[in-house]
Amino acid sequence: MASSNDDTNNVNNDNDNKDNGNREPLLKKHYYENCPGCKVDRAKEMTQGVPVKHLINIWLITLCSSLPISSLFPFLYFMVRDFGIAKTEADISSYAGYVGSAFMFGRGLTSVPWGMVADRYGRKPVAILGIIAVIVFNTLFGLSSSFWMAVTTRFLLGALNGLIGPMKAYTVEIVREEYHAIGLSTVSAAWGIGLVVGPALGGYLAQPVEKYPHIFSKGSFFDKFPYSLPSIIISVFALFVLASCLWLPETLHKHCDSSESHQDIEASDNRNMEKIVQKDENLLLNWPLMSSIIAYCVFALHNIAYQEVFSLWAVSPLRLGGLNFTTNDVGNVLSISGFVLLIYQVFLYPAMEKICGPIRLSHISGAITIPLLQSYPFMALLSGFTLHLLLTSASVLKYCLSQTIITGLLLLQNKAVDQHQRGAANGIAMTAMSICKSVGPAGGGAVLAWSQKRLNASFLPGSHLVFFILNLIEALGVLMMFKPFLAEKKTTPSEQLQ
């Protein structure tokens, strides 16, 4: 019996060796002992299931970067008013737009260099430096005592925070290919939630001495700096995220042994040879990449303009066509929107993307957004519970539709390039998007200020004008998601085997 069991074990071992013989050569070809990227690739080959730990890290880092972007919108109107730089009440929106644009202008100047740094030195160092920038300059913005200090700190926060582009590349590198949709959905969910929860924090925590006099007393630090508490809370959160980044695995391949690399290249299969041939491909001539970036920029411009306009319009007085909301009211609407968006992006979007595909789902979302937006000015005719219920429902739907479009375009962008160009590609996307977003707040604030000066116009009076212009931008983006403008990368036979 013992001999029989030994024979059985030997047969099983032989079968295992045959199976391993089919897999091991592939691992040996591409695995380098001291390469962090190879270690990640090997771990992906050996691990099944959704990588929850990695997705949580990605979610936290992206959220840390996106929270400061729009956290100022609910209180920016009052902050600029307190600076005393605006000559009239209607001009406050224009100056607020300049402060909101400073962040995106700074990031637009540096996103490509940050992407190149990430491609050369790794995704992890760029993430760490970006989080440090959030801690320092977001705190300083909250302590701003003048208009120019606010503009400068926001500009530096954007210029030195280059982690969103590399994190998109990191996401598709740290998870298996079948989880790319849920991975990028995690990025866009964290991004979208940060753009919603950030303003909610700003709405609840700005001017705490006035709102919570039993906790914050007159003459205290927060009385002198009434808009610092939201920034400090976000910076403390960023500090904890920075500590978690120390255990973040690097995904960039670093093959230092040139002789070993040469032997590996000679022994590699056709898929690797295709990547080497494409190594020096000009990304600007990659139309599947560039067409998705251009469409992405149009929607990014629309989204940031909407976020600025919505908050400024909501807190504007009734005589200017606004809703006369408090910052707490805005915070309530946006916090509910952020909670629903999180559930949607994590649980619903991946399933919908599998059924419809990213492009068709984006088409549907864009078509629904246009009539939804044009209904906003009519809500100003309502009041009380009905107004809050309809506005909150519209806000929830708007953010879910917007993130559906953005996530689909992110999938197309990252599928259009290989790993060695992914950081630079996302850097180009972030630069173009940041330039458009730098125009969004300033343009949105200026158009809102203009619309508030033509309340009695016969054509598109008051806020009807600003939401109509937002819809024109949305319609342009929807048109850009159709062929022949939008192109998808053709998958090669070797890529299909991945």
C-alpha positions in Angstrom: 0.0 0.0 0.0 2.8 2.3 0.8 4.4 1.6 -2.6 1.0 2.3 -4.3 0.6 5.6 -2.5 4.1 6.6 -3.4 3.4 5.9 -7.1 0.2 7.9 -6.9 2.0 10.8 -5.3 4.7 10.6 -8.0 2.1 10.7 -10.7 0.4 13.7 -9.1 3.8 15.5 -8.8 4.5 14.7 -12.5 1.2 16.2 -13.5 1.8 19.3 -11.3 5.3 19.7 -12.9 3.7 19.4 -16.4 1.2 22.1 -15.4 3.9 24.2 -14.0 5.9 23.6 -17.1 3.3 25.5 -19.0 3.4 28.4 -16.6 6.9 28.6 -15.2 8.7 29.6 -18.4 6.4 32.6 -18.7 7.2 33.7 -15.2 11.0 33.1 -15.6 11.0 35.1 -18.8 9.5 38.2 -17.3 10.4 38.0 -13.6 13.5 39.7 -12.2 14.3 39.1 -8.6 15.0 42.7 -7.6 12.4 44.4 -9.9 9.4 45.8 -8.0 7.2 45.7 -11.1 8.0 42.0 -11.7 7.1 41.2 -8.1 3.7 42.8 -8.6 3.2 40.9 -11.8 4.1 37.6 -10.1 1.7 38.3 -7.3 -1.1 39.0 -9.8 -0.4 35.7 -11.5 -0.6 33.9 -8.2 -3.6 35.7 -6.7 -7.2 35.3 -7.7 -10.2 37.5 -6.7 -10.7 41.2 -6.3 -7.6 42.9 -4.8 -9.5 44.7 -2.0 -6.4 45.9 -0.1 -5.0 47.6 -3.2 -8.3 49.1 -4.1 -8.6 50.6 -0.6 -5.1 52.2 -1.0 -6.0 53.6 -4.4 -9.3 54.9 -3.1 -7.6 56.7 -0.1 -4.8 58.3 -2.1 -7.2 59.5 -4.9 -9.6 60.9 -2.3 -6.8 62.7 -0.5 -5.9 64.4 -3.8 -9.5 65.3 -4.8 -10.8 66.6 -1.5 -9.0 70.0 -1.6 -10.0 70.7 -5.2 -13.6 71.8 -4.6 -13.8 72.0 -0.8 -13.6 75.8 -1.0 -16.6 76.2 -3.3 -19.4 76.5 -0.6 -17.5 79.2 1.4 -15.5 80.8 -1.4 -18.2 83.4 -2.0 -18.0 84.5 1.6 -14.2 84.2 1.7 -13.8 86.6 -1.3 -16.4 88.9 0.2 -14.3 89.1 3.4 -11.2 89.9 1.4 -12.9 93.1 0.3 -11.5 93.0 -3.2 -14.9 93.0 -5.1 -16.4 96.4 -5.8 -20.0 95.1 -6.1 -21.8 92.0 -4.8 -22.2 90.6 -8.3 -18.4 90.8 -8.9 -17.7 88.4 -6.0 -18.4 85.4 -8.3 -15.8 86.6 -10.8 -13.1 86.9 -8.2 -14.1 83.5 -6.7 -13.6 82.0 -10.2 -10.0 83.2 -10.3 -9.3 81.5 -6.9 -11.0 78.3 -8.1 -9.0 78.3 -11.4 -5.6 78.7 -9.7 -5.3 75.1 -8.7 -6.1 73.7 -12.1 -3.8 76.2 -13.8 -0.9 75.1 -11.6 -1.6 71.4 -12.2 -1.9 72.0 -16.0 1.7 73.3 -16.1 3.2 70.3 -14.3 1.1 67.2 -15.0 3.3 66.0 -17.9 6.6 66.4 -16.0 5.1 64.5 -13.1 4.0 61.8 -15.4 7.5 61.5 -16.9 8.9 61.4 -13.3 6.5 58.6 -12.5 7.6 56.6 -15.6 11.3 57.0 -14.7 11.4 56.8 -10.9 8.1 55.1 -10.0 4.5 55.8 -9.1 5.1 55.6 -5.3 7.5 58.6 -5.0 5.1 60.9 -7.0 2.2 59.8 -4.8 4.1 60.6 -1.6 5.3 64.0 -2.8 1.7 64.9 -4.0 0.3 64.0 -0.6 2.9 66.2 1.2 1.9 69.1 -1.1 -1.7 68.6 0.0 -0.7 68.7 3.7 1.3 71.9 3.3 -0.4 74.1 0.8 -4.0 73.1 1.6 -3.4 74.2 5.2 -1.9 77.5 4.1 -4.9 78.2 1.9 -7.2 77.9 4.9 -5.0 80.5 6.6 -5.2 82.9 3.7 -5.7 86.5 4.8 -5.7 88.1 1.3 -7.0 87.4 -2.2 -3.5 87.0 -3.6 -2.4 84.6 -0.8 -5.4 82.4 -1.6 -4.5 82.4 -5.3 -0.9 81.6 -4.7 -1.4 78.7 -2.3 -4.0 77.2 -4.6 -1.6 77.5 -7.5 1.2 75.8 -5.7 -1.1 73.1 -4.4 -2.0 72.3 -8.0 1.5 72.5 -9.4 3.1 70.2 -6.8 0.2 67.7 -6.6 0.9 65.4 -9.6 -0.4 62.1 -8.3 -3.7 61.6 -10.0 -2.2 60.8 -13.5 0.3 58.3 -12.1 -2.4 56.8 -9.8 -4.5 56.0 -12.9 -1.5 54.2 -14.4 -0.8 52.5 -11.1 -4.4 51.2 -10.9 -4.2 49.2 -14.2 -0.8 47.9 -13.2 -1.6 46.7 -9.7 -4.7 44.7 -10.6 -5.3 41.9 -13.0 -6.8 42.8 -16.4 -10.2 41.5 -15.6 -10.4 44.0 -12.7 -9.3 47.1 -14.7 -12.9 48.3 -14.9 -13.5 48.1 -11.1 -10.0 49.5 -10.5 -10.6 52.6 -12.6 -14.1 52.8 -11.3 -12.5 53.0 -7.8 -10.3 55.9 -9.0 -13.2 57.8 -10.5 -15.4 57.0 -7.5 -12.8 58.4 -5.1 -12.3 61.4 -7.4 -16.0 62.1 -7.7 -16.6 61.6 -4.0 -13.8 63.9 -3.1 -15.3 66.5 -5.4 -18.6 66.1 -3.6 -17.5 65.4 0.0 -14.9 68.2 -0.1 -17.6 70.9 -0.6 -19.7 69.2 2.0 -16.9 69.5 4.5 -16.4 73.1 3.4 -20.1 73.8 3.9 -20.3 72.3 7.3 -17.0 73.4 8.8 -16.5 76.9 7.4 -17.2 79.8 9.8 -17.4 77.4 12.8 -17.6 80.3 15.4 -20.9 81.4 13.8 -22.3 77.9 13.4 -21.1 76.2 16.5 -20.6 79.0 19.2 -20.9 76.4 22.0 -17.7 74.7 20.7 -15.7 77.6 19.1 -15.6 80.8 21.0 -15.2 84.4 19.8 -11.6 85.6 19.6 -10.3 82.1 19.1 -8.0 80.9 16.3 -11.0 79.8 14.2 -12.6 83.2 14.7 -9.5 84.8 13.2 -9.3 82.2 10.4 -12.9 81.3 9.8 -12.2 79.2 6.7 -9.3 77.2 8.1 -11.1 74.3 9.7 -12.1 72.4 6.5 -8.5 72.7 5.2 -7.0 71.5 8.5 -9.4 68.5 8.6 -8.4 67.5 5.1 -4.7 67.9 5.8 -5.0 65.7 8.9 -6.6 63.0 6.7 -3.8 63.4 4.2 -1.3 62.9 6.9 -2.8 59.5 7.7 -2.8 58.6 4.0 0.8 59.6 3.8 1.7 57.1 6.5 -0.2 54.3 4.7 1.8 55.0 1.5 4.9 53.8 3.1 3.7 50.2 2.5 2.5 50.9 -1.1 4.0 48.4 -3.6 5.8 49.9 -6.6 4.6 48.7 -10.0 7.3 50.3 -12.3 9.7 47.7 -13.8 13.3 48.4 -13.1 15.6 45.9 -14.8 19.1 47.0 -14.0 21.0 44.0 -15.3 21.5 44.9 -19.0 22.9 41.5 -20.0 20.0 39.7 -18.4 17.6 42.1 -20.0 19.2 41.4 -23.4 18.9 37.6 -23.0 15.3 38.1 -21.8 14.4 40.2 -24.8 15.8 37.6 -27.2 13.8 34.8 -25.4 10.6 36.8 -25.2 7.5 36.1 -27.2 5.8 38.2 -29.9 3.8 40.3 -27.4 7.0 41.6 -25.8 8.5 42.3 -29.2 5.5 44.4 -30.1 5.9 46.4 -26.9 9.6 47.1 -27.6 8.8 48.2 -31.2 6.2 50.6 -29.8 8.5 51.9 -27.1 9.2 55.2 -28.8 5.7 55.7 -30.2 4.7 59.4 -30.3 1.7 59.6 -27.9 0.4 62.7 -29.7 -0.1 60.6 -32.8 -2.0 57.9 -30.9 -5.5 58.9 -32.0 -7.3 56.4 -29.7 -5.5 58.0 -26.8 -5.9 61.6 -28.0 -9.5 61.4 -29.0 -10.5 60.0 -25.5 -8.4 62.8 -23.9 -10.1 65.5 -25.9 -13.5 64.2 -25.0 -12.4 63.8 -21.4 -11.3 67.5 -21.3 -14.6 68.7 -22.5 -16.5 66.8 -19.8 -13.9 67.9 -17.2 -14.5 71.5 -18.1 -18.2 71.0 -17.8 -17.9 69.2 -14.4 -15.7 71.8 -12.7 -17.8 74.7 -14.1 -20.9 73.0 -12.8 -19.5 72.5 -9.4 -18.5 76.1 -9.1 -21.7 77.4 -10.5 -23.9 75.1 -8.4 -22.4 76.2 -5.1 -22.3 79.9 -6.0 -25.8 79.8 -7.4 -27.2 78.0 -4.4 -25.7 80.5 -1.8 -26.6 83.6 -3.9 -29.5 85.7 -2.6 -33.0 85.3 -4.0 -32.9 88.8 -5.6 -30.0 87.6 -7.8 -31.8 84.4 -8.9 -30.1 82.2 -6.3 -31.6 79.9 -3.7 -30.3 81.8 -0.6 -28.9 78.5 0.8 -26.5 78.5 3.7 -23.2 76.6 3.5 -24.8 73.9 5.6 -27.6 73.5 3.1 -25.1 73.1 0.3 -23.2 70.6 2.5 -26.3 68.5 3.0 -27.0 68.2 -0.7 -23.4 67.3 -1.6 -22.9 64.9 1.3 -25.9 62.9 0.2 -24.7 63.0 -3.4 -21.3 61.7 -2.3 -22.8 58.8 -0.4 -25.0 57.7 -3.2 -22.1 58.1 -5.7 -19.9 55.8 -3.7 -22.5 53.1 -3.7 -23.1 53.6 -7.4 -19.5 53.5 -8.5 -18.5 50.5 -6.4 -21.6 48.2 -6.8 -23.6 49.4 -9.9 -21.1 50.8 -12.4 -19.0 47.7 -13.0 -22.1 45.6 -13.7 -23.5 48.2 -16.0 -20.2 48.6 -17.9 -20.1 44.9 -18.6 -23.6 45.0 -20.0 -23.5 48.1 -22.1 -19.8 48.9 -22.5 -18.1 52.2 -21.5 -19.0 54.1 -24.6 -22.7 53.3 -24.9 -23.1 53.9 -21.2 -21.5 57.3 -21.6 -23.8 58.1 -24.5 -26.9 57.4 -22.4 -25.5 59.4 -19.5 -24.8 62.4 -21.6 -28.2 62.3 -23.2 -29.9 62.3 -19.7 -27.7 65.0 -18.3 -28.9 67.7 -20.8 -32.6 68.0 -19.8 -31.7 67.4 -16.2 -29.4 70.5 -16.1 -31.9 72.7 -17.8 -34.4 72.0 -15.1 -32.3 73.6 -12.4 -33.4 77.2 -12.9 -37.0 76.2 -12.5 -36.2 74.8 -9.1 -35.7 78.3 -7.8 -39.4 78.8 -8.0 -39.9 76.2 -5.3 -39.2 76.4 -1.6 -39.0 74.4 1.6 -38.9 70.6 1.6 -39.9 70.3 -2.0 -37.0 72.4 -3.2 -34.5 70.4 -1.1 -35.8 67.1 -2.2 -35.8 67.8 -5.9 -32.4 69.6 -5.8 -30.8 66.7 -3.9 -32.3 64.1 -6.2 -31.1 66.1 -9.3 -27.6 66.5 -7.7 -27.3 62.8 -7.0 -28.3 61.9 -10.6 -26.0 64.5 -12.1 -22.9 63.3 -10.2 -23.6 59.6 -11.0 -24.0 60.4 -14.7 -20.9 62.6 -14.8 -18.7 59.9 -13.2 -20.1 57.3 -15.5 -18.8 59.3 -18.5 -15.4 60.0 -16.8 -14.8 56.4 -15.9 -15.6 55.2 -19.4 -13.1 57.6 -20.9 -10.4 56.6 -18.3 -10.8 53.0 -19.4 -10.3 54.0 -23.0 -7.2 56.1 -22.2 -5.4 53.4 -20.2 -6.2 50.7 -22.8 -4.7 52.9 -25.6 -1.1 52.7 -24.3 1.3 50.1 -22.9 2.8 50.3 -19.4 6.1 52.1 -20.3 4.1 55.0 -21.6 1.1 55.0 -19.2 2.5 57.6 -16.8 3.3 60.0 -19.6 -0.1 59.4 -21.3 -2.0 60.1 -18.0 0.3 63.1 -17.6 -0.8 64.5 -21.0 -4.5 63.8 -20.0 -4.1 65.6 -16.7 -2.3 68.6 -18.3 -5.0 69.0 -20.9 -7.8 68.4 -18.4 -6.2 70.8 -15.9 -6.0 73.6 -18.5 -9.6 73.1 -19.3 -10.5 73.0 -15.6 -8.6 76.2 -15.0 -10.9 77.9 -17.4 -14.0 76.3 -15.9 -14.2 78.1 -12.5 -13.2 81.5 -13.9 -15.6 81.1 -16.8 -18.4 79.7 -14.7 -18.0 82.5 -12.2 -17.9 85.2 -14.9 -21.0 83.8 -16.7 -22.9 83.5 -13.4 -22.0 87.1 -12.5 -23.2 88.2 -16.0 -26.4 86.2 -15.7 -27.2 87.8 -12.4 -27.0 91.2 -14.0 -29.6 90.3 -16.7 -32.4 89.0 -14.6 -35.1 90.7 -16.7 -33.7 89.7 -20.2 -36.2 88.4 -22.7 -34.0 85.5 -23.8 -32.5 83.1 -21.1 -32.9 85.4 -18.2 -30.8 85.0 -15.0 -29.6 81.5 -14.2 -31.3 80.0 -17.3 -28.3 81.4 -19.2 -25.6 79.8 -17.2 -27.2 76.4 -17.2 -27.8 76.7 -21.0 -24.1 77.3 -21.6 -23.3 74.3 -19.4 -25.5 72.2 -21.6 -23.8 73.4 -24.8 -20.5 72.1 -23.4 -22.2 68.8 -22.4 -23.7 68.4 -25.8 -20.3 69.0 -27.5 -18.8 66.3 -25.3 -21.5 63.8 -26.2 -21.0 64.4 -29.9 -17.2 63.7 -29.4 -18.0 60.3 -28.1 -19.3 59.1 -31.4 -17.3 57.8 -34.4 -15.4 58.8 -36.4 -14.1 61.2 -33.7 -13.7 58.7 -30.9 -11.5 55.8 -31.7 -10.7 52.6 -29.7 -7.3 50.9 -29.8 -7.3 47.7 -31.9 -6.3 44.7 -29.8 -3.5 42.6 -31.3 -3.6 38.8 -31.1 -0.8 38.7 -28.5 -2.7 41.2 -26.3 -5.8 39.1 -26.4 -3.7 36.3 -24.8 -2.8 38.4 -21.8 
